[in-house]
Amino acid sequence: MAPVAIIAKHLGYEVSGCDLSQKGYYCEALTKNNIEIQQGHSDEHLEGVDILAVTPAIFDLNPNHPEIAAAREKGILMTWQQFLGEYLHEGKQVLAIAGTHGKSTTTVLMGATLEEAGFDPFVEAGTVYRPWGGGCRVGNSQYFVCEADEFNNNFLHFSPSIAIINNIEMDHPEFFKDFQHVKDSFKGFIKNMKEPRVLIVNEESQGVREVLAELSDYLKSNSYKVIGYYFNDKFDFDFSAEYKGKIIHGTQDSTSFEVQCKEWTDVFDIGLTGVHNVANSMGVLAAAIELDMKIPVLKSAFKGFKGIGRRSEFIGEAGGVKYFDDYAHHPTAIAAMLDSFRASYPKCGLWAVLEPHQISRIRLFFDEFAKAIGKADRVVVTKTYVGREKLRNLEPLDMELFVSRIGSHKAVYIEDFDQVASYIKGNSKEGDIVVVFGAGESYKLTRKMLE
C-alpha cells in the first residue's frame, strides 16, 4: 500500500492513512513523503474523504469495523488494487508483472531497466528498493510498471498492454479452492489485457503451460503476441518469439548468462544469484526488446541491479556469521533460495530460520515445506505468522510433527524470537550463513539475531 499512497500523493491526491502501528518496515518511505500515519482505526478518519482504499486482508480480519462499515455505506470503499487500477493507471501504458514467485524483484528490475533507458516510468512494487528509497518510483511518462498479485483476484483490476508471468503454482489456499481456481484467475488477468497485448511467459512453468493450452484459441483469435523464455525445457507452442537462456558462471553476488534468439546471441551480467532470478530477468529482457531498448543499455541496467529489500538481503555480519533476510514463504521459493545460497557459499554451514506464514499454506504444503527447508544444514522453525487467518479459528499446526518431518537431527522448534536469537548465537560458528525466511515479522528476527 505504501508505494500506491506515495504515487497518489505525487499525482495530486491528498493522502493520509492509518494502521494499528505507526512503525513498520515500509513506514520510512511514507514519512519521507509527508504522508500522515494515524494510529488505530476510526470512522472519524473519513471526514472529507472521497476514497478509502484498504488492504484486502481487512475483509478477513475485521470486515465490520466502523471505519469499513461507514465507508461501505458512503460508497467510497475499495481495495488499494482497485484504486491503483482504476485511478492511477488511467491514461498509462501498464506493464504488469504476475506469477506465484519473483514478482517484486522482476517489477523493480523492469522499472530500473526502463529508468536506465530514459523511459522515466512510474513503478509500484511490494518491497523496498534502496536507490528509490521505497517500493515505488514516481515518473513523468506514460509507462507504469506494477506488481500484479493473484490473491483475492487483485490483479483483475489491471489492464496491462504488456504482461510478464514468471510462473503459476498453487498458493493462497485461504482464497483459492484448488489449482484450477488459480489458473482461472490468471486467465482472467490475461483476458483483461489491452493492445498491443504482449504476453511474456516462463514456458518451463507447468502452470503457465496449462494456461496457454487452455487459452490457445482465445490468444490467437484476439491477436496476442505471446513470447516465451526457457533454459532447457522448450514448450511446444506457437510463440511469436522465444529466448533461450544458459547460465555461464556465477559468483557470490552476480551471474553471467547467455541469451539466444533467432536474430542474435549475447551475454549479460546481473547482480543477482540463482537460476530463478536469471529466469525472471529474461522476462524483463523480452519486454525491454519489445519496447525497442538497445542491448548495451539493457546490459548496463542488469549489471547495475543488486536486488531489493527482503530478497536474499544481506543484513550484516557478527562473530564471523553472515545474516540474510528473505521474504520467501512458499516451498518452491525457499528451495530455490537455499539452492542459490548453497551454490554461492559451498563451504559454509547453512542455517535456515523459518517463520511459517499462515496455517492454511503450511498445512497444504506440509511435506513440501519440510523438504524445501531441509535443504539447509540446520533449521529453526519459529511461531507461525497467522496474519489474515487470525479470526478463522483454524486448528493449530503440530509443529513437533513438522520438525520431525524435516529431521529431528537438524531441526528444532523455538517459538520465542529472543530464544531463537540466543539459540543461533550459541550454536552457529564462524563461517556460517543464516537465512531467515518469512513474510510477517521475521525481518525483526533477522536484526535481533545480528544484534
SETI-872523 format. One line per field, with one value per residue: x, y, z of N, C-alpha, C in turn; residue number from 1; residue in one letter. Coordinates in steps of 0.2 Angstrom, whole numbers. Example, Ala and Ser with C-alpha at 12.3 -4.5 7.8 and 13.67 -1.06 7.14 Angstrom:
n.east = 66;64
n.north = -28;-11
n.up = 39;35
ca.east = 62;68
ca.north = -22;-5
ca.up = 39;36
c.east = 66;64
c.north = -16;0
c.up = 39;39
pos = 1;2
code = a;s
//
This chain:
n.east = 4;10;19;8;1;11;14;1;0;10;4;-6;-16;-24;-17;-19;-16;-20;-15;-13;-1;11;24;35;41;39;36;45;47;35;34;44;39;30;17;4;3;-9;-12;-21;-39;-54;-70;-70;-60;-64;-70;-72;-66;-64;-61;-59;-46;-41;-32;-35;-34;-41;-54;-55;-50;-57;-70;-82;-78;-81;-75;-74;-87;-93;-87;-91;-105;-105;-101;-88;-78;-65;-52;-35;-29;-39;-40;-28;-28;-40;-38;-25;-18;-24;-24;-11;2;3;14;13;18;16;14;17;29;43;38;41;55;56;48;54;66;62;57;69;77;69;71;85;85;80;66;58;49;34;34;28;29;29;40;56;67;82;89;78;72;61;47;43;44;42;37;37;30;21;23;20;25;20;17;8;-4;-11;-19;-35;-40;-34;-27;-36;-41;-32;-27;-16;-4;7;12;21;23;29;28;16;8;0;-6;-10;-21;-31;-39;-40;-49;-44;-31;-36;-44;-34;-28;-39;-40;-28;-31;-41;-34;-26;-35;-40;-30;-25;-22;-5;-6;5;11;22;30;36;40;44;37;25;12;10;11;-1;-11;-8;-12;-25;-30;-27;-34;-41;-31;-25;-36;-38;-27;-15;2;13;26;40;51;65;76;80;69;60;43;30;23;15;24;27;40;55;66;81;90;106;116;132;142;144;145;147;138;134;129;133;125;120;110;99;92;82;87;100;113;119;129;125;127;121;118;113;110;106;96;82;82;89;80;69;74;76;63;61;70;65;53;59;65;54;50;59;72;89;102;115;111;102;111;119;109;106;118;120;111;107;98;83;75;73;74;85;92;107;110;120;135;142;153;159;148;136;121;106;91;75;61;54;40;34;36;43;49;58;66;72;80;88;95;102;110;118;125;132;139;148;156;152;143;125;112;94;81;64;49;34;21;5;-7;-15;-7;5;-1;-7;5;13;23;30;36;44;53;59;64;73;84;94;108;106;91;79;63;50;37;21;16;1;-8;-20;-28;-32;-45;-51;-51;-43;-37;-22;-6;4;18;29;28;30;43;49;47;55;67;73;86;92;83;74;60;57;48;48;56;67;73;76;86;96;98;103;115;122;124;129;143;159;160;148;132;117;100;85;68;52;36;31;33;47;58;61;66;78;86;87;94;106;110
n.north = -6;6;11;14;24;34;37;41;53;61;62;71;69;70;63;52;40;25;14;-1;1;14;11;2;-9;-3;10;21;27;32;42;50;56;64;59;57;46;39;32;17;14;22;28;42;46;47;59;71;63;55;43;27;17;1;-13;-29;-39;-34;-38;-51;-49;-39;-36;-29;-17;-1;9;3;-1;12;18;9;11;24;22;23;14;4;-8;-6;-10;-9;4;8;2;8;22;27;20;26;32;27;17;1;-10;-25;-37;-53;-69;-83;-83;-71;-59;-46;-43;-44;-34;-22;-23;-22;-9;-2;-5;2;15;16;17;29;30;35;29;26;16;3;-8;-22;-20;-14;-4;1;12;20;23;17;7;12;21;38;43;52;50;40;27;14;3;-11;-22;-37;-45;-61;-65;-64;-61;-49;-44;-43;-30;-23;-18;-22;-18;-24;-39;-49;-66;-75;-88;-100;-107;-117;-108;-97;-104;-100;-93;-97;-111;-123;-128;-126;-115;-106;-105;-101;-88;-82;-83;-74;-62;-62;-60;-48;-39;-26;-18;-17;-30;-39;-54;-61;-75;-88;-102;-114;-116;-127;-123;-112;-117;-125;-115;-108;-118;-120;-108;-106;-105;-93;-83;-83;-79;-66;-59;-59;-56;-68;-72;-82;-89;-99;-111;-125;-134;-133;-127;-134;-123;-110;-98;-80;-76;-82;-84;-92;-96;-98;-102;-96;-93;-90;-79;-75;-64;-61;-65;-72;-74;-82;-77;-82;-80;-79;-69;-65;-68;-66;-60;-58;-49;-50;-42;-52;-69;-86;-97;-94;-80;-77;-82;-74;-62;-64;-62;-49;-44;-48;-40;-27;-27;-28;-15;-8;-6;-4;-16;-13;-4;-11;-21;-13;-9;-21;-26;-16;-19;-24;-30;-31;-26;-37;-49;-61;-52;-45;-43;-41;-44;-54;-60;-68;-74;-73;-64;-65;-59;-65;-65;-76;-87;-99;-116;-118;-106;-105;-117;-114;-102;-108;-117;-108;-101;-111;-114;-102;-101;-113;-120;-116;-118;-119;-111;-111;-101;-102;-93;-98;-94;-92;-103;-111;-112;-119;-131;-136;-137;-146;-157;-153;-141;-145;-153;-143;-133;-142;-143;-135;-135;-134;-131;-119;-118;-106;-97;-97;-85;-79;-69;-64;-74;-75;-74;-85;-96;-108;-125;-127;-129;-145;-143;-150;-162;-157;-153;-165;-171;-163;-167;-172;-172;-161;-151;-139;-133;-117;-105;-92;-76;-70;-81;-89;-81;-82;-95;-97;-89;-96;-108;-107;-105;-98;-93;-98;-97;-88;-89;-80;-84;-78;-69;-61;-55;-58;-51;-43;-52;-56;-45;-44;-56;-53;-42
n.up = 0;3;-8;-17;-10;-10;-24;-27;-20;-26;-38;-36;-27;-11;3;17;30;40;53;64;70;70;66;56;43;30;33;33;20;18;28;24;13;17;22;32;45;55;71;74;71;65;61;61;53;41;37;25;16;0;-5;2;2;5;12;6;16;27;26;30;43;50;45;48;54;61;53;41;38;38;27;17;17;13;0;-4;-2;-7;-13;-12;-23;-33;-33;-38;-51;-57;-55;-54;-64;-75;-92;-94;-100;-96;-88;-82;-69;-65;-56;-46;-39;-37;-41;-36;-37;-51;-55;-50;-56;-70;-69;-66;-77;-87;-82;-84;-97;-100;-100;-90;-80;-70;-55;-46;-32;-21;-10;-4;-13;-12;-20;-24;-12;-7;-11;-23;-39;-44;-59;-75;-87;-99;-95;-84;-72;-63;-49;-50;-41;-38;-27;-20;-32;-35;-46;-56;-58;-66;-82;-92;-105;-108;-101;-90;-85;-72;-67;-63;-49;-37;-23;-9;-2;7;0;-14;-21;-27;-39;-52;-49;-47;-59;-67;-63;-67;-81;-82;-79;-90;-100;-98;-104;-114;-130;-136;-132;-127;-121;-110;-105;-94;-100;-95;-84;-77;-74;-81;-94;-94;-93;-105;-115;-112;-116;-129;-142;-139;-137;-150;-158;-153;-157;-148;-144;-140;-130;-126;-114;-109;-101;-103;-106;-118;-123;-133;-142;-151;-152;-153;-152;-145;-131;-127;-112;-104;-91;-88;-78;-60;-46;-29;-28;-41;-58;-74;-89;-105;-118;-131;-147;-162;-170;-163;-152;-136;-121;-104;-89;-72;-56;-47;-39;-43;-52;-53;-52;-64;-73;-71;-75;-89;-93;-91;-100;-113;-113;-113;-125;-134;-132;-139;-134;-133;-134;-127;-117;-110;-105;-96;-87;-81;-76;-66;-56;-40;-33;-21;-6;7;-1;-1;6;12;29;39;47;61;73;63;57;44;41;33;26;20;10;6;7;2;-2;-15;-18;-6;-8;-20;-15;-5;-13;-21;-11;-7;-18;-19;-8;-5;5;17;33;32;39;41;45;49;48;48;37;38;43;34;22;26;30;18;10;18;18;7;12;22;15;7;16;23;15;20;32;46;55;61;67;69;78;70;58;58;52;41;44;57;63;59;67;65;66;76;70;71;76;81;74;62;63;65;53;45;50;65;69;64;65;75;85;90;98;103;98;105;111;100;94;104;103;90;91;101;94;81;71;66;50;46;37;39;35;36;34;29;28;37;53;53;48;59;67;61;62;76;79;73;81
ca.east = 0;14;20;2;0;16;12;-5;2;13;-1;-10;-21;-22;-16;-17;-18;-20;-13;-13;5;14;30;35;46;38;34;50;46;29;36;49;34;25;11;2;0;-13;-13;-28;-44;-60;-74;-69;-55;-67;-72;-69;-63;-68;-60;-55;-43;-39;-29;-40;-34;-45;-60;-54;-48;-62;-74;-87;-76;-85;-72;-75;-94;-95;-85;-96;-111;-105;-100;-81;-74;-62;-46;-30;-28;-44;-39;-22;-30;-45;-37;-18;-16;-28;-20;-4;4;4;17;11;22;12;17;17;36;48;35;44;61;55;45;59;71;59;57;76;79;66;74;91;84;77;59;56;42;31;34;25;31;29;46;60;72;86;90;72;70;55;44;40;47;37;40;34;29;15;24;18;26;17;16;1;-5;-17;-23;-41;-41;-32;-24;-41;-42;-27;-27;-9;-3;12;12;26;21;35;27;10;8;-5;-4;-16;-26;-36;-43;-41;-51;-39;-26;-40;-46;-29;-27;-44;-39;-23;-34;-45;-29;-23;-41;-40;-25;-27;-17;-4;-7;11;11;28;29;41;37;46;32;19;5;10;9;-8;-15;-8;-15;-32;-32;-23;-38;-43;-25;-24;-41;-38;-20;-10;9;15;33;42;58;67;83;81;63;55;36;28;18;16;26;29;47;57;73;84;95;111;120;139;146;141;149;143;134;132;128;133;121;119;103;99;85;83;91;106;116;123;130;123;129;116;120;109;112;101;93;76;82;90;74;64;77;74;56;62;74;60;49;63;66;48;50;65;78;96;106;120;108;100;117;121;104;106;124;120;105;109;92;79;74;70;75;92;96;112;108;126;139;144;156;160;142;133;114;102;83;72;53;51;36;32;41;46;54;63;70;77;84;93;100;106;115;122;130;136;143;148;160;149;137;119;106;88;76;58;43;29;16;-2;-9;-18;-2;9;-5;-7;12;17;29;35;40;49;58;62;68;78;90;99;111;102;84;75;56;48;30;18;13;-6;-10;-27;-32;-32;-51;-54;-51;-40;-33;-15;-2;8;25;34;27;33;51;52;47;61;73;75;94;94;78;71;55;58;43;50;61;73;76;79;92;100;100;108;121;125;126;132;150;162;159;141;127;110;95;78;63;46;33;27;38;53;63;63;71;85;90;88;100;113;112
ca.north = 0;12;14;17;30;39;39;45;60;64;63;77;67;71;56;50;33;23;7;-2;3;19;9;-4;-10;2;17;26;30;36;48;55;59;68;56;56;39;39;25;15;15;26;31;49;47;48;66;75;58;53;36;23;11;-4;-19;-35;-43;-32;-41;-57;-48;-35;-33;-24;-12;5;13;0;-1;18;19;5;14;30;20;25;8;-1;-11;-2;-13;-6;11;8;0;12;29;29;18;29;35;25;11;-3;-16;-29;-42;-58;-75;-85;-81;-67;-53;-39;-42;-43;-27;-17;-24;-19;-2;1;-5;7;21;17;18;35;30;39;26;25;9;1;-15;-23;-21;-8;-3;7;18;24;25;13;2;15;27;42;45;58;47;36;20;12;-4;-13;-29;-39;-51;-65;-66;-60;-59;-42;-41;-42;-23;-20;-19;-20;-19;-29;-43;-55;-71;-78;-95;-101;-113;-117;-104;-94;-109;-97;-89;-102;-118;-128;-126;-124;-109;-101;-104;-97;-81;-80;-82;-68;-57;-61;-58;-41;-35;-21;-18;-22;-37;-43;-58;-64;-81;-93;-108;-120;-117;-131;-120;-107;-122;-127;-109;-107;-123;-119;-101;-106;-102;-86;-79;-82;-75;-59;-56;-58;-58;-72;-73;-87;-89;-105;-113;-132;-137;-129;-129;-134;-118;-106;-92;-75;-75;-86;-83;-97;-94;-103;-99;-97;-94;-86;-78;-74;-59;-60;-71;-71;-79;-81;-77;-84;-79;-80;-64;-64;-72;-61;-62;-52;-50;-47;-43;-57;-76;-91;-98;-91;-73;-76;-83;-68;-56;-65;-59;-42;-43;-49;-34;-22;-28;-26;-8;-6;-4;-6;-21;-10;-1;-17;-24;-9;-9;-28;-26;-12;-21;-28;-33;-27;-27;-44;-54;-63;-46;-46;-38;-39;-50;-53;-66;-72;-77;-68;-65;-63;-59;-66;-64;-82;-91;-104;-120;-118;-101;-107;-122;-110;-98;-112;-119;-102;-100;-117;-113;-96;-102;-121;-122;-113;-121;-116;-111;-109;-100;-101;-91;-100;-89;-94;-110;-115;-113;-124;-137;-138;-139;-148;-161;-149;-136;-149;-155;-137;-130;-147;-142;-132;-140;-133;-127;-117;-116;-102;-96;-96;-79;-81;-64;-63;-80;-74;-75;-91;-102;-114;-129;-125;-134;-149;-141;-155;-166;-153;-153;-172;-172;-160;-171;-170;-172;-155;-145;-138;-128;-112;-100;-85;-73;-69;-88;-91;-77;-85;-102;-96;-86;-102;-114;-106;-105;-93;-95;-100;-92;-89;-86;-80;-84;-76;-63;-57;-52;-61;-46;-41;-58;-56;-40;-46;-61;-49;-38
ca.up = 0;4;-14;-20;-7;-12;-31;-27;-17;-31;-44;-34;-22;-4;5;24;31;47;54;71;72;66;64;52;38;25;35;32;14;19;32;20;8;21;22;39;48;61;74;76;65;67;56;61;48;34;36;19;12;-6;-6;7;-1;10;11;6;22;32;25;34;50;53;39;50;58;60;48;35;38;36;20;13;17;9;-7;-5;0;-12;-11;-15;-30;-37;-33;-42;-57;-59;-55;-55;-71;-80;-97;-94;-103;-90;-89;-76;-68;-62;-55;-39;-36;-41;-44;-33;-40;-58;-56;-49;-62;-76;-68;-66;-84;-91;-80;-87;-104;-101;-101;-84;-78;-63;-53;-39;-30;-14;-7;-4;-17;-9;-24;-24;-5;-5;-16;-29;-42;-47;-65;-78;-93;-100;-93;-77;-71;-57;-47;-51;-37;-39;-21;-20;-39;-35;-52;-61;-58;-70;-89;-95;-113;-108;-95;-89;-80;-71;-66;-60;-45;-31;-17;-6;-1;11;-5;-20;-19;-30;-44;-57;-47;-48;-67;-70;-61;-72;-87;-82;-80;-97;-105;-97;-107;-120;-136;-141;-129;-127;-115;-110;-100;-92;-103;-91;-78;-79;-73;-87;-100;-94;-95;-113;-118;-111;-119;-135;-147;-137;-139;-157;-161;-151;-159;-143;-146;-134;-131;-121;-112;-106;-101;-106;-107;-123;-123;-140;-143;-157;-149;-158;-151;-140;-129;-123;-108;-102;-86;-89;-72;-55;-40;-23;-29;-48;-63;-81;-93;-112;-121;-138;-150;-169;-173;-160;-146;-132;-114;-99;-81;-67;-49;-43;-40;-43;-58;-53;-54;-71;-77;-71;-79;-96;-95;-92;-107;-118;-113;-115;-133;-137;-132;-144;-130;-136;-130;-122;-111;-106;-101;-91;-82;-77;-72;-60;-52;-35;-29;-17;1;10;-5;0;8;17;34;42;50;68;75;58;54;40;42;27;27;14;10;4;11;-2;-3;-21;-17;-1;-11;-24;-12;-2;-18;-23;-6;-7;-24;-18;-2;-5;10;23;36;30;43;38;51;45;52;44;35;38;44;28;17;29;30;11;8;24;16;3;16;26;10;5;22;25;11;25;37;52;54;67;65;75;78;64;57;56;48;40;46;64;65;56;71;62;71;76;67;75;75;83;69;56;64;64;46;42;53;72;70;61;65;81;85;96;97;105;94;109;112;93;93;108;101;84;94;105;91;75;71;62;43;44;34;42;31;39;29;31;26;43;57;53;47;65;70;57;65;83;79;72;87
c.east = 4;16;14;1;5;15;6;-4;5;9;-6;-16;-19;-23;-15;-18;-18;-18;-13;-6;8;21;30;40;45;36;39;49;40;30;40;44;29;18;9;0;-3;-13;-20;-33;-51;-63;-73;-64;-58;-70;-69;-65;-67;-67;-56;-52;-39;-35;-35;-40;-39;-52;-60;-53;-53;-66;-80;-85;-79;-82;-74;-83;-96;-93;-89;-102;-111;-103;-93;-76;-71;-55;-41;-28;-33;-43;-33;-24;-35;-43;-29;-15;-19;-23;-13;-4;7;8;17;15;18;16;17;24;39;45;39;51;61;52;50;64;69;59;64;79;76;69;81;91;81;69;55;49;40;32;31;26;31;35;49;66;76;87;84;69;64;53;41;45;42;40;36;33;23;17;23;20;23;17;9;0;-11;-21;-29;-43;-39;-30;-30;-43;-37;-29;-21;-9;3;12;17;23;26;34;19;10;2;-2;-10;-22;-32;-41;-45;-43;-46;-35;-30;-42;-41;-28;-33;-43;-34;-26;-38;-40;-27;-29;-42;-35;-28;-21;-11;-4;-1;11;18;28;35;38;39;41;26;13;4;8;2;-13;-14;-12;-23;-35;-29;-28;-40;-37;-24;-30;-41;-31;-16;-3;12;22;36;49;59;74;84;75;59;48;34;22;20;18;28;37;49;65;75;90;100;115;127;143;143;146;145;138;132;132;129;129;121;112;104;92;87;88;98;107;120;124;128;125;123;119;115;112;105;97;86;76;85;84;70;67;76;67;57;65;69;55;53;64;60;47;56;71;84;99;111;117;105;105;119;116;105;112;124;115;107;104;88;78;71;70;83;96;101;111;115;130;142;147;158;154;138;125;111;94;80;64;50;46;32;37;46;52;59;68;75;82;90;98;105;112;120;127;135;141;144;151;157;143;131;114;100;83;69;52;37;23;9;-3;-11;-12;3;5;-5;0;16;23;33;39;45;55;62;67;74;84;96;102;108;96;81;68;53;40;27;15;6;-9;-17;-31;-33;-39;-55;-54;-49;-37;-26;-11;2;15;30;34;31;41;53;52;53;67;75;82;96;89;76;65;56;53;45;56;67;77;79;85;97;103;105;115;125;127;129;139;153;162;152;137;120;105;88;73;56;43;29;32;45;59;65;68;78;89;92;94;106;115;114
c.north = 6;15;17;24;36;41;43;52;64;66;68;75;69;65;56;43;31;16;6;0;9;17;3;-4;-5;9;23;30;34;43;53;59;63;66;54;49;40;32;23;16;18;29;39;51;49;55;69;70;56;46;33;17;7;-10;-25;-39;-41;-35;-48;-55;-44;-32;-28;-19;-5;9;10;0;6;20;15;8;21;29;22;20;5;-3;-6;-4;-10;1;12;7;6;20;30;26;22;33;33;18;6;-9;-20;-35;-47;-64;-77;-83;-75;-60;-46;-38;-41;-36;-22;-17;-21;-12;1;0;0;14;22;19;25;36;34;36;27;18;8;-6;-15;-24;-14;-8;3;13;23;26;22;8;5;20;31;45;51;56;43;29;19;4;-6;-21;-31;-46;-54;-66;-62;-58;-51;-39;-40;-34;-20;-22;-18;-21;-24;-33;-48;-59;-75;-86;-95;-108;-112;-113;-101;-99;-106;-93;-94;-109;-123;-124;-123;-117;-104;-100;-100;-89;-78;-79;-76;-62;-56;-58;-50;-36;-31;-21;-14;-29;-41;-47;-62;-69;-85;-100;-114;-121;-121;-128;-115;-112;-124;-121;-108;-112;-122;-112;-101;-102;-94;-81;-78;-78;-68;-56;-55;-60;-62;-74;-77;-87;-96;-106;-120;-135;-133;-132;-129;-130;-113;-99;-87;-74;-79;-84;-89;-95;-100;-99;-101;-98;-89;-84;-77;-69;-57;-66;-69;-76;-77;-81;-78;-83;-80;-76;-63;-68;-67;-63;-56;-54;-46;-48;-47;-64;-80;-91;-95;-84;-72;-77;-77;-62;-57;-62;-52;-40;-43;-43;-28;-22;-26;-18;-4;-3;-7;-11;-18;-7;-6;-20;-20;-9;-16;-28;-22;-14;-25;-30;-29;-29;-34;-49;-56;-56;-47;-40;-36;-46;-49;-60;-71;-75;-71;-70;-62;-64;-60;-67;-71;-85;-96;-109;-120;-112;-102;-112;-118;-106;-102;-115;-114;-101;-105;-116;-107;-97;-110;-123;-120;-118;-116;-117;-108;-108;-98;-98;-93;-95;-92;-101;-114;-117;-119;-131;-140;-141;-142;-152;-157;-144;-140;-151;-149;-134;-135;-147;-138;-137;-140;-129;-125;-115;-112;-101;-94;-89;-80;-76;-64;-69;-80;-76;-81;-97;-109;-118;-128;-131;-138;-148;-146;-160;-163;-154;-160;-174;-169;-165;-169;-169;-165;-149;-145;-132;-123;-106;-93;-82;-72;-76;-90;-87;-80;-91;-102;-94;-92;-108;-113;-105;-100;-96;-97;-94;-93;-85;-86;-79;-82;-70;-59;-53;-54;-56;-43;-46;-58;-51;-41;-51;-57;-45;-43
c.up = 0;-3;-18;-17;-9;-19;-31;-25;-23;-38;-42;-29;-15;0;13;24;39;47;62;74;68;64;60;46;32;26;34;26;14;23;28;14;11;21;29;40;54;64;76;70;68;61;56;55;41;33;30;15;6;-7;0;4;4;8;11;12;27;32;29;41;53;48;41;55;57;54;41;33;35;29;15;12;13;2;-9;-4;-6;-10;-14;-22;-35;-38;-38;-49;-61;-60;-57;-62;-77;-85;-97;-98;-98;-92;-82;-75;-63;-61;-48;-36;-40;-43;-42;-37;-47;-59;-55;-54;-68;-75;-69;-73;-88;-89;-83;-94;-106;-102;-95;-82;-71;-62;-47;-38;-23;-10;-6;-8;-15;-13;-25;-17;-3;-11;-22;-32;-45;-53;-68;-86;-93;-97;-86;-76;-64;-56;-47;-47;-38;-33;-22;-27;-39;-42;-58;-62;-63;-78;-93;-102;-113;-101;-95;-83;-78;-70;-63;-56;-40;-25;-15;-5;4;6;-11;-18;-21;-35;-50;-56;-49;-55;-70;-68;-65;-79;-88;-82;-87;-102;-104;-100;-113;-125;-133;-138;-130;-121;-115;-104;-100;-95;-100;-85;-80;-79;-79;-93;-100;-96;-103;-117;-118;-115;-126;-141;-146;-139;-146;-160;-159;-152;-153;-146;-140;-135;-125;-120;-108;-105;-105;-109;-112;-123;-131;-140;-148;-154;-154;-158;-145;-138;-125;-119;-106;-97;-87;-83;-67;-50;-34;-24;-36;-52;-70;-85;-100;-114;-129;-141;-158;-172;-170;-154;-142;-125;-110;-92;-77;-60;-45;-44;-40;-50;-59;-55;-61;-75;-77;-75;-86;-98;-96;-99;-113;-119;-115;-122;-136;-137;-135;-140;-133;-131;-125;-116;-107;-102;-95;-85;-78;-73;-65;-55;-47;-30;-25;-10;2;4;-5;2;14;23;38;44;57;70;69;54;50;40;35;29;20;15;9;9;8;-3;-9;-20;-12;-4;-15;-21;-8;-7;-20;-18;-6;-12;-23;-12;0;2;17;26;35;35;40;44;47;50;47;43;34;39;38;23;20;29;23;9;13;22;11;6;19;21;8;10;24;20;15;29;43;51;60;64;71;74;71;64;54;51;47;42;53;66;63;61;69;67;71;73;72;73;76;77;63;57;63;57;42;44;60;73;68;63;73;81;91;94;98;101;98;110;105;92;97;106;95;87;97;100;84;76;66;55;41;41;37;38;35;34;32;28;31;47;57;51;54;68;67;61;73;84;78;78;93
pos = 1;2;3;4;5;6;7;8;9;10;11;12;13;14;15;16;17;18;19;20;21;22;23;24;25;26;27;28;29;30;31;32;33;34;35;36;37;38;39;40;41;42;43;44;45;46;47;48;49;50;51;52;53;54;55;56;57;58;59;60;61;62;63;64;65;66;67;68;69;70;71;72;73;74;75;76;77;78;79;80;81;82;83;84;85;86;87;88;89;90;91;92;93;94;95;96;97;98;99;100;101;102;103;104;105;106;107;108;109;110;111;112;113;114;115;116;117;118;119;120;121;122;123;124;125;126;127;128;129;130;131;132;133;134;135;136;137;138;139;140;141;142;143;144;145;146;147;148;149;150;151;152;153;154;155;156;157;158;159;160;161;162;163;164;165;166;167;168;169;170;171;172;173;174;175;176;177;178;179;180;181;182;183;184;185;186;187;188;189;190;191;192;193;194;195;196;197;198;199;200;201;202;203;204;205;206;207;208;209;210;211;212;213;214;215;216;217;218;219;220;221;222;223;224;225;226;227;228;229;230;231;232;233;234;235;236;237;238;239;240;241;242;243;244;245;246;247;248;249;250;251;252;253;254;255;256;257;258;259;260;261;262;263;264;265;266;267;268;269;270;271;272;273;274;275;276;277;278;279;280;281;282;283;284;285;286;287;288;289;290;291;292;293;294;295;296;297;298;299;300;301;302;303;304;305;306;307;308;309;310;311;312;313;314;315;316;317;318;319;320;321;322;323;324;325;326;327;328;329;330;331;332;333;334;335;336;337;338;339;340;341;342;343;344;345;346;347;348;349;350;351;352;353;354;355;356;357;358;359;360;361;362;363;364;365;366;367;368;369;370;371;372;373;374;375;376;377;378;379;380;381;382;383;384;385;386;387;388;389;390;391;392;393;394;395;396;397;398;399;400;401;402;403;404;405;406;407;408;409;410;411;412;413;414;415;416;417;418;419;420;421;422;423;424;425;426;427;428;429;430;431;432;433;434;435;436;437;438;439;440;441;442;443;444;445;446;447;448;449;450;451
code = m;a;p;v;a;i;i;a;k;h;l;g;y;e;v;s;g;c;d;l;s;q;k;g;y;y;c;e;a;l;t;k;n;n;i;e;i;q;q;g;h;s;d;e;h;l;e;g;v;d;i;l;a;v;t;p;a;i;f;d;l;n;p;n;h;p;e;i;a;a;a;r;e;k;g;i;l;m;t;w;q;q;f;l;g;e;y;l;h;e;g;k;q;v;l;a;i;a;g;t;h;g;k;s;t;t;t;v;l;m;g;a;t;l;e;e;a;g;f;d;p;f;v;e;a;g;t;v;y;r;p;w;g;g;g;c;r;v;g;n;s;q;y;f;v;c;e;a;d;e;f;n;n;n;f;l;h;f;s;p;s;i;a;i;i;n;n;i;e;m;d;h;p;e;f;f;k;d;f;q;h;v;k;d;s;f;k;g;f;i;k;n;m;k;e;p;r;v;l;i;v;n;e;e;s;q;g;v;r;e;v;l;a;e;l;s;d;y;l;k;s;n;s;y;k;v;i;g;y;y;f;n;d;k;f;d;f;d;f;s;a;e;y;k;g;k;i;i;h;g;t;q;d;s;t;s;f;e;v;q;c;k;e;w;t;d;v;f;d;i;g;l;t;g;v;h;n;v;a;n;s;m;g;v;l;a;a;a;i;e;l;d;m;k;i;p;v;l;k;s;a;f;k;g;f;k;g;i;g;r;r;s;e;f;i;g;e;a;g;g;v;k;y;f;d;d;y;a;h;h;p;t;a;i;a;a;m;l;d;s;f;r;a;s;y;p;k;c;g;l;w;a;v;l;e;p;h;q;i;s;r;i;r;l;f;f;d;e;f;a;k;a;i;g;k;a;d;r;v;v;v;t;k;t;y;v;g;r;e;k;l;r;n;l;e;p;l;d;m;e;l;f;v;s;r;i;g;s;h;k;a;v;y;i;e;d;f;d;q;v;a;s;y;i;k;g;n;s;k;e;g;d;i;v;v;v;f;g;a;g;e;s;y;k;l;t;r;k;m;l;e
//
